[in-house]
Amino acid sequence: KSLTIIHPPTELISSFCFVSSGITLMLSNKSLTSLFDEVYNFDVNFVLNLVISLTFITLSFVTLLLFIYKYSLKKNM
């Protein structure tokens, strides 16, 4: 049997948006924003770019692992 399951690319884009917006929402409370601004001298835009970058790297790694897993299943059949 073939394991060809095709997912639309919007599934990856929506997952990226959900994860990055959730992390951004968790980091946007008043105490963390003032901590980044006053103690670490980080701009809010820098923190947002950092969240987006780390989310992209994490989801790319997970997607790569899923492709390797799918390839190994196809190779063993």
Contacts in CASP RR format, 6 or more apart in sequence:
PFRMAT RR
TARGET T0000
AUTHOR 0000-0000-0000
METHOD contacts of the structure
MODEL  1
KSLTIIHPPTELISSFCFVSSGITLMLSNKSLTSLFDEVYNFDVNFVLNL
VISLTFITLSFVTLLLFIYKYSLKKNM
1 77 0 8 1.000
3 70 0 8 1.000
3 73 0 8 1.000
3 74 0 8 1.000
3 77 0 8 1.000
12 59 0 8 1.000
12 63 0 8 1.000
15 59 0 8 1.000
16 55 0 8 1.000
16 56 0 8 1.000
16 59 0 8 1.000
19 55 0 8 1.000
19 58 0 8 1.000
19 59 0 8 1.000
20 51 0 8 1.000
20 52 0 8 1.000
20 55 0 8 1.000
23 51 0 8 1.000
23 55 0 8 1.000
24 48 0 8 1.000
24 51 0 8 1.000
27 33 0 8 1.000
27 47 0 8 1.000
27 51 0 8 1.000
33 44 0 8 1.000
36 42 0 8 1.000
36 44 0 8 1.000
36 47 0 8 1.000
37 43 0 8 1.000
37 44 0 8 1.000
END
